[in-house]
Amino acid sequence: MKQRLLLFLMAICVLLAGCVSTPFASPTQAPQGTTAGAQAPQAIFQMPSVPILPEVPADYFAILCENSEITISGQSFMRDIRYQILSASPLTGETLEVSFDQQVPFRVFVEMAEEPSILDAVSFAAYQGLSWAECARDAGNAAFSAYREWRESAPEEEQPKLYTGVLLIRFEEGALAQDTVLHTMQVTVGGKAYTYELDNVRLVPQLFEKQEGDGLWNREAAESDRNLDVGSEGGFSCGPMILTAQEDVTLDGLRFTNGSQVYKVQYTQTLPDGQMVDTLWDISQPLELAAGEEVTFSVEGRQDSLADSLQATRQFALLIDYTNRATGEQGVSYTELNYRRRCEPFQTYAQLEDGLDILSYYTAYIAGEEP
């Protein structure tokens, strides 16, 4: 009887031990995110007795240029590339040199934030071992609470910091004389060279085949450095763009020069008498405008390569094809689009350097709140 009681008590101890969350000894031991729903949600968050913090090397430097698809042409109003900089120390343009695998003329500018960025709550929780992919709402709230307590109690000098900024590369006219693809970029800082692979950066004389006509006036020639939200569907938006028919025209459709899907087009049409009509446009059906009529477009697009990534840079154009009903002449109006994904610096650092799953915070944890 005593022996059976002893075995029963030992079994209970084993079960209780299995319910205790063990703090991780180092960031590299933190569990990587898995597909949401693959395991039961992580219902509790246990703060380690000593917080696990990223250790940023004193000479750390990185350019965030992964997932980069950029086309700049002689038709472009914007001839700049912008990449985010992460650095352990502030930088100036004089301390940084840039070269490409192709000989093209360009200039370099560096814009750095005056104050460093601090460790954010999402990254902090991931360093403590929280899996955002398997995290219940209570565990997330507990992690955010622990972060606030740490921020209030930790001495300022003990809190990790990263400087962030923008590397701006401006191409000159001669760079657009012929089709050129840039495959690699080398950046030298403090005598140390870093080489980066560029996914798809093209310099071309012409971005699209049709010539811009006079029948449709577009007030929004360009949208510069717009943010790209992180998400699993690769969505983005542009507009509102205000177009005025100079003559009687038929809008034949919308398309992106990089092959992205036109997902939704919402527009407000202002008639000559001032009446306004709000609706969605099925771009498979032409839309007729009389001379003097005005239309305001807001467009949502999707591109698969924008999904499931903390880094993304894009430059392309939205083309609006139309026909002059009096002459039958076809024309195009366009808006040039420039996007750059922005995340908290330590979120990118945590995933890039320490292999932590930050992406699932957006694709699983936040997405779980959406109806």
Residue pairs with C-beta under 8 A, 6 or more apart in sequence:
20 46
21 44
21 45
21 46
21 129
23 46
23 47
23 48
23 49
23 52
23 128
23 129
24 30
24 48
24 52
24 128
24 129
26 52
27 52
27 54
27 127
27 350
27 354
27 355
27 356
28 354
28 355
29 129
30 126
30 127
30 129
30 131
30 356
31 129
31 131
32 131
32 355
32 356
32 357
33 131
33 132
33 133
33 134
33 357
33 359
33 360
33 364
34 131
34 133
34 134
35 133
36 133
36 134
36 360
36 363
36 364
36 367
36 368
38 134
39 134
40 134
41 134
41 135
41 136
41 139
42 130
42 131
42 134
42 135
42 136
42 139
43 136
43 138
43 139
44 138
44 139
44 142
45 125
45 128
45 130
45 139
45 140
45 142
45 143
45 146
47 128
47 146
48 128
48 129
51 124
51 127
51 128
51 150
51 154
52 127
52 128
52 129
53 119
53 127
53 159
53 160
54 119
54 123
54 127
54 160
54 346
54 349
54 350
54 353
54 354
55 160
56 88
56 160
56 161
56 162
56 349
57 88
58 88
58 89
59 88
59 190
59 192
60 86
60 87
60 88
60 162
61 85
61 86
61 87
61 88
61 91
61 187
61 189
61 192
61 194
62 85
62 86
62 87
62 194
62 349
62 352
63 83
63 84
63 85
63 86
63 167
63 185
63 187
63 194
63 196
64 83
64 84
64 85
64 86
64 311
64 348
65 83
65 185
65 196
65 198
65 311
65 313
66 199
66 309
66 311
67 199
67 305
67 306
67 309
67 311
67 312
67 313
67 341
68 83
68 198
68 199
68 200
68 201
68 311
68 312
68 313
68 314
69 199
69 200
69 201
69 258
69 305
69 313
69 314
69 315
69 316
70 81
70 200
70 201
70 202
70 313
70 314
70 315
71 202
71 203
71 204
71 207
71 257
71 258
71 315
71 316
72 78
72 79
72 81
72 171
72 175
72 176
72 202
72 203
72 204
72 315
73 176
73 203
73 204
73 205
73 206
73 207
74 173
74 176
74 204
74 205
74 206
75 206
75 207
75 208
75 334
76 176
76 207
76 315
76 336
77 221
77 222
77 336
78 222
78 224
78 315
78 336
78 338
79 170
79 171
79 172
79 175
79 176
80 168
80 169
80 170
80 171
80 338
81 168
81 169
81 171
81 201
81 313
81 315
82 166
82 167
82 168
82 169
82 225
82 313
82 338
82 340
83 166
83 167
83 169
83 313
83 340
84 164
84 165
84 166
84 167
84 340
84 342
84 345
84 348
85 91
85 110
85 112
85 163
85 164
85 165
85 166
85 167
86 162
86 163
86 164
86 345
86 348
86 349
87 112
87 162
87 163
87 164
87 165
87 189
88 162
88 163
89 163
90 112
90 114
90 116
90 163
91 110
91 112
91 163
91 165
91 189
92 110
92 112
93 108
93 109
93 110
95 189
95 190
96 108
96 110
96 167
96 187
96 188
96 189
97 108
97 187
97 188
97 189
98 106
98 108
98 167
98 169
98 185
98 186
98 187
98 188
99 185
99 186
99 188
100 106
100 182
100 184
100 185
100 186
101 182
101 183
101 184
101 185
102 180
102 181
102 182
102 183
104 171
104 174
104 175
104 180
104 182
104 203
105 171
105 172
105 173
105 174
105 175
106 169
106 170
106 171
106 172
106 175
107 169
107 170
107 172
108 167
108 168
108 169
108 170
109 167
109 168
109 170
110 165
110 166
110 167
110 168
111 165
111 166
111 168
112 163
112 164
112 165
112 166
113 163
113 164
113 165
116 161
116 162
116 163
116 164
117 161
117 162
117 163
117 164
117 344
117 345
117 346
118 151
118 159
118 160
118 161
118 346
119 159
119 160
119 161
119 346
120 344
120 346
120 347
121 143
121 144
121 147
121 148
122 132
122 344
122 347
122 358
122 361
123 344
123 346
123 347
123 349
123 350
123 356
123 358
124 143
124 146
124 147
124 150
125 132
125 140
125 143
125 144
125 146
125 147
126 132
126 350
126 356
126 357
126 358
126 361
127 350
127 354
127 356
128 143
128 146
130 139
130 140
130 143
131 357
131 360
132 140
132 357
132 358
132 360
132 361
132 364
132 365
133 357
133 360
133 364
133 365
134 364
135 143
135 364
135 365
140 365
151 159
160 346
162 345
162 346
162 349
164 345
167 187
171 203
175 203
176 203
176 204
176 205
177 205
178 205
179 202
179 203
179 204
179 205
180 202
180 203
180 204
181 200
181 201
181 202
181 203
182 198
182 201
182 202
182 203
183 197
183 198
184 195
184 196
184 197
184 198
185 195
185 196
185 198
186 193
186 194
186 195
186 196
187 193
187 194
187 196
188 194
207 257
207 317
208 257
208 317
208 319
208 332
208 334
210 319
210 321
210 330
210 331
210 332
211 331
211 332
212 331
212 332
212 333
212 334
213 322
213 324
213 329
213 330
213 331
213 332
213 333
214 246
214 247
214 331
215 245
215 246
215 247
215 249
215 322
215 324
215 329
215 331
216 243
216 244
216 245
216 246
216 249
216 251
216 289
216 320
216 322
216 331
216 333
217 243
217 244
217 245
217 246
217 333
218 241
218 242
218 243
218 320
218 333
218 334
218 335
219 241
219 242
219 243
219 244
220 239
220 240
220 241
220 242
220 335
221 335
221 336
222 335
222 336
222 337
222 338
223 238
223 335
223 336
223 337
223 338
224 338
225 338
225 339
225 340
226 236
226 238
226 337
226 338
226 339
226 340
227 339
227 340
227 341
227 342
228 236
228 306
228 312
228 314
228 339
228 340
228 341
228 342
229 235
229 236
229 341
230 309
230 310
230 341
230 343
230 359
230 362
230 363
231 307
231 362
231 363
231 367
232 307
232 308
232 362
232 363
232 367
233 302
233 307
234 302
234 303
234 304
234 305
234 306
234 307
235 263
235 300
235 301
235 302
235 306
236 260
236 300
236 301
236 302
236 303
236 306
236 314
236 339
237 298
237 299
237 300
237 301
238 298
238 299
238 301
238 318
238 335
238 337
239 296
239 297
239 298
239 299
239 335
240 296
240 297
240 298
241 296
241 297
241 298
241 299
241 318
241 335
242 294
242 295
242 296
243 294
243 295
243 296
243 297
243 320
243 333
244 292
244 293
244 294
244 295
245 289
245 290
245 291
245 292
245 293
245 294
245 295
246 291
247 291
247 324
247 325
247 326
248 288
248 289
248 290
248 291
248 324
248 325
248 326
249 288
249 289
249 322
249 323
249 324
249 325
250 286
250 287
250 288
250 289
250 322
250 323
250 325
251 286
251 287
251 288
251 289
251 295
251 320
251 321
251 322
252 286
252 321
252 322
252 323
252 330
253 283
253 284
253 286
253 320
253 321
254 262
254 265
254 283
254 297
254 299
254 318
254 319
254 320
254 321
255 262
255 318
255 319
255 321
256 262
256 301
256 316
256 317
256 318
256 319
257 316
257 317
257 318
257 319
258 303
258 314
258 316
259 303
260 301
260 302
260 303
260 316
261 301
261 302
261 303
262 283
262 299
262 300
262 301
263 300
263 301
263 302
264 280
264 299
264 300
265 280
265 281
265 283
265 297
265 298
265 299
265 300
266 278
266 279
266 280
266 281
266 297
266 298
266 299
267 278
267 279
267 280
267 281
267 295
267 296
267 297
267 298
268 276
268 277
268 278
268 295
268 296
269 276
269 277
269 279
269 289
269 293
269 294
269 295
269 296
270 276
270 293
270 294
270 295
270 296
271 277
271 293
272 290
272 292
272 293
281 287
281 297
287 295
288 325
289 295
297 320
299 318
303 314
305 312
306 312
306 314
308 359
308 363
309 341
309 359
310 341
310 343
310 347
310 348
310 351
310 358
310 359
311 341
311 348
312 339
312 340
312 341
313 339
313 340
313 341
314 337
314 338
314 339
314 340
315 336
315 337
315 338
315 339
316 336
316 337
317 334
317 335
317 336
317 337
318 334
318 335
318 337
319 332
319 333
319 334
320 332
320 333
320 334
321 330
321 331
321 332
322 330
322 331
322 332
322 333
323 329
323 330
323 331
324 330
324 331
343 358
347 358
347 361
348 358
350 356
350 358
351 357
351 358
351 359
